[in-house]
Amino acid sequence: MFANLKIGIKLIGGFVLIAAFSIVVGVVGITNAGKINEAADRMYDHELMGLSYIKEANINLIYVGRARSNALLASTTEERNKQLETANKALATMKDYLDKARPLFVTERGKQLFSNATKALDEYVRLNSTVIQMISTRDLQKRDDTLAQALANVSAAANVLDDLLTDLTVAKEERAKQASTDTTVMYETSRNLMIGTIVGATLAGILLGWFISRSVTVPVIQAMEAAGKLAAGDLNINVESKSTDETGQLLNAMRNMASKLSQVVDGQKRAVDAANRGNFDVRVDLNGLQGFQKELGEGLNLLMATTGASVADVVRVMGAVSAGDLKQTIDKPYEGAFDELKKYANNTVGKLNHVIEAQKRVVDAANRGNFTTRIDLTGLQGFQNELGEGLNQLMATTGASIDDVVRVMGALAEGDLSQTVDKQYEGSFGELKSFANNTVSKLLQVVTEVNQGAQSLASASEEVSATAQSLSQASSEQAASVEETSASLEQMTASISQNTENAKVTDGMATKASQEAAEGGEAVNATAAAMKQIANKIGIIDDIAYQTNLLALNAAIEAARAGEHGKGFAVVAAEVRKLAERSQVAAAEIGEVASSSVQLAERAGQLLGQMVPNIKRTSDLVQEISAASEEQSAGVAQINGAVQQLSQATQQNAASSEELAATAEEMSGQAEQLQRTMSFFKIDSGIHGQVAQLVRKVTAPRAPVRRNNDSSKGIVAPGPDEAHFARF
């Protein structure tokens, strides 16, 4: 099913699948990010703000107690009224913060704790109002048992309210911690789901890409191989394709094309083989052929029919001629070369009739002793003209004298080919004269051709020698270039090997950096955990400072009760209270710094966690570079070996060129010997002068060839004479 889809549909389907996976990843990420954002907003609006309101209410509770104590210690009415007003404002502020915090406690336990705190607050407000009323109506710094009891009652109520506020704080902290845990779980779940989806999408994309690539590249490779065979003339193509996509259609079309071409070629072979055997009746089978294939078959069939008919007519006429029948001619109409063949056959028959009739007349006259009759050569050409001229010459030279023949034969025995029979004779003497002159003519032709052949052989020997010297010199120069190339390849091999070693060292460094980054991430995570513990400890210090402040306040109250005897203790209590307040402020600042440090440490851990895969990827790339460098080194080594073999072949060519030059010199010497042998024969002055000039040229001294057996160092020889150098 998948293999039969169109290539475009396959590609679109692959991209759609990848896009679908991307949409799934995006939807999952956006959904979980929204959940995490909602949880973070809820943590801030309900937990952190509720915790902040409770803390602020607790602080204002302390402000109320401090202002009330300062009012007891005030030395003027204005100062006392100011402190009492401060206490009332702090109490009102505390109520406002508690009212804001009330709707943020939604759990049953939180509502119960807040209800208890509200009751404790009402009791504290009632007792505090009583104490403030008593302080405002009494004299400055004056105490009695009633006021002391009221202060004790309000202090106890403050402690109860403080404990309840602490319980509310703990409840909110637990809720915030649970919300943080839920957010972390939600993040991890979202992260794992997105990682799984991304991995699945990646694997699906790789698998789908592999299937699409295979479905396209395999048929294309088969098509390339089939096209290569067709280009090389090989019609034995066997391609199988079960798919119906574009590549399958291409393979089927190429298989059908090869089958049709094989049919045409086989038919042509059968027709040509039959024609070579003289059978022009075989035809190409045109069944199933179309286009140019059918045109080729029809053209060959028409050619076979026309050629068969023409050859049959020529065979008929020539058969009749060979049987002595000169009455047969070709009457069918032909065109082109076949028409010329028809004309030549008919003209041959006509000329033969003319020559035979003329020969009959000459022979009849010779039989009567009349050798003056001649054949009319008008309109005769080629062998027909030669037949007529030969018979005319025979009739003209029949009367040669025996003395002329002896003279000619005697000169021939001395090697003189310039003597011939010139007088006219008849009868048998004419035939003898013809034989003698023909013998001299043939010998003269043979001697001339032998001399010319010797000259050509000598010239060719010189050219071969010069060519061999040039080839030897070029081979030597090529050998030197090959050696330089081999040296450069060896340097390249050394450089690639060095690159491979450097890549291995870099891989080790990247692996070590990845391990160290992972260890650094673990250390940062441990640091973040430690900073969280420090923040918790600082919270304890903050509580201790708060308790110390309360103790100092109580100590100040007790010192006020002691009157003059407690003033020194009151001063100490005031200093302790100031130190406690400073400790509390410092603890809060340190807590903020610790929280910031935790965030920075967690951010550093995330960055280190992101660095580890990148470093690992760098290590993988370096390993791939190292492997590629090793493959390059092996390839260059193979090239170097091939260059060494080429160098050896070049040196062998140089040695063979030297041997060829030596052979050419030996052949030139044999040509000189042949010229000296043929100089025995004497011919007329013009030909004799040419032969003598040829002998002088062949026997002229040549520059010696210097050989050097060490072909790698070149051949030291004079420059070749390019005047007689033949370009091939």
N, C-alpha and C positions, 0 to 999 in steps of 0.2 A: 504493500500500500504506500509506504513512505517513498520507496524507490521510483514509483510511477508518477509522483507529483512533479510539477514543473519546478525548474530551478528557482524562478522568482518566488513561487509560493513557498518553497523550502526556506529561502532566505527571510521572507516576510514573517513566516511562522516562527523562525528562530528569534528574530528581533521582538516579535510580539510576546513570546514566552519570557524573554529577558525583561521586557518592559513590565510584564505582569508581576514577575518576581520583585522588580524594583518598586512597583506600586504597593505590593504587600509589605515590603520592608518599610516604605514610607508611612503607610497607614499604621503599622504596628508601632513604629517610632513615635509618630505624632500622638497616637492614642495613649501610649504609656507616658509620654512627656506631659500630656494634659493631666493624667492621673497624678504624676509626681508633682506638677505645679499646683494642682488642687490640694494635695496633701501638705505641700509647703505653705500655701496660703492658710490652710486650716491650722497648721502648727503655729504660724505667726499670730493669726487673729484670735485664736482661742487659748493656746497654751502659753506662748511667750508673752502676749499682752496680759493674760490673766495673772501669770507669774509676776509680771512687772507691776500690775496694780496692787497685788498682795504685798510685794516688797515695799512699794511706796506707802501703803497703809501702815505697815509695820514701822517704817522710818518715822512717819508722822506720830505714831503712838509714842515713840521715844521722844520726839519733839515736845509732845504734851507733857510727859513726865519731867523733862528737863525744864520747860518753862514754868511748871508748877513749883519745882524745887527752887528755881531762881526767884520766883515770887516770894517764897518763904524767906530767902536770904536777902531780899531787897532792903536797902537802907532808906529809901524814900518812897513816898506814896506813888509818885509818877512812875518810878521804875517798877514797882509792884503791879500797878495797873497795866503797864506795857507788857510785862511778862504774862499776866493773866489773859490779856488780849491775844498774845501769841499762842498761848495754850488753847484758847477757844478756836482760833483760826486753824491750828494744826489738827484739832479734833474734827472740825468741819471738813478739812481736806481729807482726813482719813476716811470719813463717812462717804465722801464723793468717790474715792478710789474703790471702796468696798461696793458701792452701788454700781460702779462700772464693771467690777469683777463678777458681780452676782450672775448675770446671764451667761458668763463664759464657763460656768460649772454646770455641765449637762448630765454627768453621771449621777447615779443614785448616791454613791459614796460622797462625791463632791457636793451634791445638794445638802446631804446630811451634815457634812463638816461646815458648810457655809451657814446652815441654820443654827448650829451650835455657836459659831462665831458671832452671828447676829445677836443671839441672846446674851453672849458674854459682852458684846459691845454695848448693848442697852444697859446692862448692869454696871459696866465701867462708866458709861456716860452719867448714869444716876449718881454713882459714888463720887465721880470727879466733880460734878456740879455742886454736890454738898461740900466737898473740900474747898473748892474755889469760893463758894459763898462764905465759908468759915474764914478763909484767909483774907477775903476782902473786907470783912467786918471787924477783924481784930487789929490790935496794934501791930506795928512793924516788928518783925523778928520776935514775936511773942507766941509761945506755945503753951498748950495745956494738954491734959490727958485726952480730952475729947477730940482735939485736932490730931493728936498722935494716933488715936485709934482710927480716925477717919483716913489718915494717910496710909496706915497699915492696910485698911480695907481696900482702898483704891489701888495700892501697890499689888495686893493679892489678885484683885480683878484684872489689873494690867498683865500680870504673869499668866493668868488663865487665858486672856485674849491673845497674848503673844504666842502661847503654846498652840492655840487653835490656828492662828495665822501661819505658824510654822508647819502645822499639819496640812493646811491648804497649799503652802508652798511645795511641800514634799509631794502632795497629790499631783500638782501641776507638773512638777519635774518628772514624775513617773509617767504622766500622760505624754509629755514632750519626748521622753526617752522612747516610749512605745511608738509614738508617731515617727520618730527618727528610724526606729527599727523597721517599721512597716514601709517607710520610704526606701530604705536600703534594700529590703526584700523585693519591693516593686521594681527598683532599678535593676537588680540582679536578674530578676525574671525577664524584664524587657531586654536587657543586654543579651542574655542567653538565647532568647527567642529570635532576636535580630541576627545574632551570630549564626544560629542554625539556619535561618532563612537565607542569609548571604552565602553561607557555605553551600546550601542546597542549590541556590540560583547559580553559583559559580560552577558547581559540578554539572548541573543540567546544561548550562551554556557551553561548557567545554565538550560534554558528550554530544550535544546537538551540533556544535561546530565541527566535531570530528566526523559525525555521520554525514553532514552536508558536504564537507571537504572530500570524504571518500566517494560519495555518490557523484561528485563532479570530476575529481582528479583522475580516478581510475579509468573511467571511460575516455577521458581526454587523452591520457597516456596511450591507451589502446588505439585511439584514433590517430595519434601522432605516429605510432609505430606502423600502422597500416598505411598512412600517407607516405612515410619514409620508404616502405616497400614499393608502393606504387611509383614514387619518384625514381627508385632504383630499377624499375622495370619488373619487379617481382609481383606477380598476380596471385601467388599462393597465400591468400589472406584468410585467416580463420578467426573471426571475432564473434564472440557470443555476448548478447546483451538481453537480459530479461526485463529491463525497465523500459518504460514507454515515454520517458521524459526526452528533452532535447538531445542529450548525449546518446541515449539509446537509439533515437531516430537517426542521429548522425552515423552511429556504427552500422545500423542496418542499411542505410543508404550506401556507405562505403563498401559493405559486403556485396550488395547487389551490383554496384558499379564494377567491382573486381570480377564478379561472376560473368557479367555481360562482356567485359573486355576480354576475359579468358575465352569466352565463346568465339568472339571475333578473331582473336589471335590464333586459337586452335584451327578455326576454319581457314585463315590465311596460310597457316603452316601446311595444312593438308593440301591446299590448292598449289602453293609454291613447290612443295615436295613433288606433287604429281607433275607440275610443269617442268621441274628439273629432270624428271624421268621421261619427258616428252608427251605427257598426258595432260591435255588442256580441257578435259571434260569435267574435272572436279570443280564444284562450286561451294561458296560459303553459305551455310544454313542461316537464313535471315529470320527464322521464327523467334519472336520475343525481343528482337532488336528494335531500337528506336533512335531517332536523332542521328548524331554523327556516327554512332556505331553501325546503324543500318546503312548510312551513306558509304562508310568504308567498305562494308560487305558488298553492296551493290556495285561500287566502283571496281573492286577487284574482280567480281563476277563478269562485269562488262569487259574489263581488260583481258581476262582469260578467254572470253568468247572471241573478241577481235583478234587477239594474238593467235589463237588456235586456227581460226579461218585463214589468216595471212600465212602462217607457217605451213598449213596444209597446201595452199596454192603454190608456195615456193618449193615445197617438197615435191609436189607433182611435176613442176616444170624442171627442177634440177634432176629428178629421177629420170625424166625423159631425156635430158641432155646426157646424163651418164650412160643411158642406153643407146645413145647415138641418134635420138629423135629430137630434131630442132624445130618441130612444128608446134610444140606446145607453148602457150602463152597464158598470162593472167589477165582475165577480163573483168573481174569483180571490181567495183569502186571502193577505194580506201582513201584515208586521209593521213596527212603528216608523214611520220617515218614509215608507216605501212605503205603509203602511196609511193614514197621514194623507193622502198624495197621492190614494189611491183614494177616501177619503171626500170630499175637496175636489172631485174631478172629478164624483162622483155628486151631491153637493150643488149644484154649479154647474148641472148639467143640470136638477135639480129646481126650483131657484130661477128659472132661465130659463123653464121651462114655466109657473111661477106668474105671473111678470112679464108674459110674452107674453099669457097668457089675460086678465090684468087690463087690459093695454093695449088688447086687443081690445074689452073691454066699454066702456072710456072712449071710445075712438074711435067706436064704434058710437053711443054716447049723444051725442057731439059732432056727429056727422053728422046727428043728429036735432035739434040745437040745444040739447041739454041739456048744460050745462057744470058741473053740480053733481055729476056722478059722479066718484068718486075711487078711486085704487088703494089697496088694503089693504096697508099697509107692515109689518104684523106679521110678524116672522121674517125680514125682508129686511135685508141688510147690504151695506156697500160700494157698488160700482157698481150693484147691484140696487136698493138703497134709494135711491140717487141717481136712477136711472131713474124710479122710482115718484114720488119727490118732485118731480122735474122736470116730469113730466107733470101732477101735481096742481097745481103752481104755474102751469104753462101754462094750465090750465083756469081757475084763479082770477084770472089777470091778463089774460085775453083782452079784457076790456071796458074797457081803458084809453082815455082820451079823447085826441083829437089835440091839444087845448089843453094838457093836462098834458105831452104829448110836446114841444110847442113851448116850453113853459116850461122844461122840463128841458134841452132843447137850447140855449135862449138862455143859461141859467145856465152851461152847459158852455162856451159860447163866451167867457164872461167869466172862466172859470177856477173857477167855483163848482161844486164837486162834492157839495154838501150837499143838492141838490134831487133828488127821485125822484117817481115816479108811484105814488100810494097807492090811488087809487080802483079799483073793480072794473068790468071791461069784458068783452065777449064778442066772439067772431069775430075779424076782422082787427085791430080795435083792441086786443084783448087781446094779439095777437102783437106789434103795434107797441110796446105798453107794455113787454112783456117784453124786446124788443130794446133800448129806450131805457134801461131800468133795468140790463140786463146791461152795456151800454156804460159807464154811469156807474160800475157796480161794478168793471169791469175797469180803468178809468182810475184809480179810487181805489186799487185794489190795486197798480197799477203805481207811482203816485206814492208810496204808503206804502213800498213795497219800495225805490224809488230813494232816498227819504229815509233809510231805515234803512241802505241800502248806503253812502250818503255818510257817515252817522255812524260806521259800522264802519270805513270807509276812513280817516276823520280820526283815530279812536282808534288804529287800527293804525299810521298814520303817526307818531303821537306815540311809540308803543311802539318802533317801529323806530328812530326818532331817538335815544331814550334808550338802547336796546340798542347802537346804533352808537357812541354816546359812551362807554359803559362798555367796549365792546370796544376802542375806540381807546386809552383810558387803560390798560387791561390790557396791550395790545400794547406801549405805550410802556414800562411797567414791566418787561415781559418783555425788551424790547430792552436796557434798562439792566442787567438781571441777566445776560443773555447776554454783554454787553461785560465785566462783572466776571469771568464764567467764563473768557472768552477771555484776560483779563489773567493770571488764575491759571494757566491752561494754559501761557502763555508763560513764567511763572516756573518752572513745573515742567519745561518743556523745557530752560531754562537749567541747572537743577539736575541733570537727567539728563546733559546734555552735560558738566558739570563732573565728575560721577561717572565718565563714560567716560574723560575725560582722566586722572583720578586712577588709574583701573584700568590705563591704559596705562603710567603712570609706575611703578606698583607692579609691573607685569609686567617692566619693564626692570630694576628693582631685584632682583626674584626671579631673573631670568636671570643677572644679574651675580653674585648670591650663589651660584647653582649653579656658575658657572664658577670662582669663587674657592674654593668648597668642594672642587671637583675638583682645582684646583691645590694646595690645602692637603693633600689626600690624597696627591698625588704627592710633595709636600715631606716629609710624614711618612714615606712609604715610603723616600724617599732618606735621611731621618734614621735610620730603623731599619737600613738597609744600612750607613750610616756607623758606627752604634753597634756593629754586628757586627764591622766592621773594627777598631774600637777594642778590642773584647773580644779579638780575635785578637792585636792588638799587645800588650795587657796580658799575654796568655799568654806572649808572647815575653819580656816584661820579667820575668815570674815565672821563666822558665827561666834568664834571665841572673842573677837574684838567687840562684837555686839554684847555678848554676855559680860565682858569686862566693863563695858560702858554702863550697863545696868547696875553692876556691882558698885562701880564708882559713884553712880547716882544714889544708890541706897546708902553708900558710905557717907556721901555728902548730907543726906537726910539725917542719918544718925549723928553726924557731927553737929548739924544744926540743933538737934535735940540736946546735945551735950552742952550747948551754950559756949561760954568762954573757953571751957576746957576742950572743946572739940574743934576750935578754929584751925589749929595746926593740922589736925587730921582732915579738915575740910579742904585745906589748900592742897594736901597730898592727893585727896580724892579728885579734886578738880584737875590736877596734872595727869593723874591716871586716866581720867575721862578723856582729856585731850589726846593723850597717847593712844587710847583705844579708838577714838574717832579717826586719828591719823592712820592707825593700823587698818581700820576698816576701809578708809579711802584708798590706801595703798593696796590692800588686798583686792579691792574692786578693779583698780587699774591693772594690777598684775593678772587678774582673771581675764580682763579684756585682751591684754597682750598674749596670754596663754591661748585664748580662743583664736586670735589672729594667727599665732604660730601653728596651731593645729590645722587651720585652713591652708596655710602656706605649705605645711608638711604634706598634707593630703594632695595639694596641687602638684608638688614636686614628685610625689609618688606616681600620680597619673602621668606626668610628663616622662618620667623614667620608664613607666610601663609602655608608653607609646614609642619610646626610643628603642626598646629591646627588639620588636619586630623589624624596625628599619635597619638596625645593625645586623640582625640575622639575614635580612634580604641582601644587604651589602656583602655579607660573607658568602651567600649563595652566588651572587654575581661574580665575585672574585674567583670562586671555585670554577665557574663556567669559563671565565677568562683564562684560568690556568689550563683547563682542559683544551680550550681552543688553541692556546699557545703550543701545547704538546702535539696536537694534530698538525699544526703548521710546521713544527719542527720535523715531524715524520714526512710531511709532504715535500719540504725542502730537501731532506735527505734523499728521497726518491729522485727529485729533479737533479740533484748533484750526481747521483749514480748514472742517470741518463746522459748528463753532460760528459761524464768520464767515458761512457761508451761512445758518444759522438766524437770525442777527442781521439780515441783509438781508431774509429772508422776514418777520420780525417787523415791521420798519419798513414793508415793503410792506403788511402787514395793517393797520397803523395808518393809513396813507394811504388804503387802501380803506375803512376804517371812517369816516373823515372824509367821503369821497365819498358813502357810504351815508347819512350823517346829512343831507348837503345834499339828496340825492334825496328823502329822507323829508319834509323841509321843503317841497320843491316839490310833492310829492304832497298834502300837507296843504292847501296853497293851492288846488290844483285841486278838492279836496273842498269847500272853502268856496265856491268859485265855483259848483259844482253845487248846493249847498244854496240859495244865493241865487236860482238859476234856478228851482228847484222850488218856491220860496215863492210863485210866481204862482198856483198852484192853491190853492183854498179848500176846506176840508173841514169836518167838524163840529167843535164846540168842543173835545171831548176830544182828538182827533187833531191839531187845529190847535195846541192848547197844547203838545203833545209836540214837534211840528215846530218851533215857535218856540223852545222850550227848547233843542232840538238846534242850531238856527242860532246862538243866543247862545253855546252852548258851543264850537262850531266856530270862531266869529269872535272868541273871547276872545284877547287878546294873549298870546304865549309869550315866554319868556326867550330872548334871542338866544344862538346857539352861537358860541363863540370858537374859531377854528381856528388851528392852528400847523402850518405846513408841515414844520417840523423834527420828525419823529416820534421821533427819538432823544432829544429833550428832553422828551417828554410832551405832552399836550394840556391846556390850561388851559380848563376849562369848569365851570359849576355842576353840582352833584350831580344825577343823574337823579331824576325823580319816579317812585318805585317803586310809587305807588298804582295806576298803569295799566300797570305793566310785566308783560309776559307771559312766564312761565317756560317755556322749551322743553325 
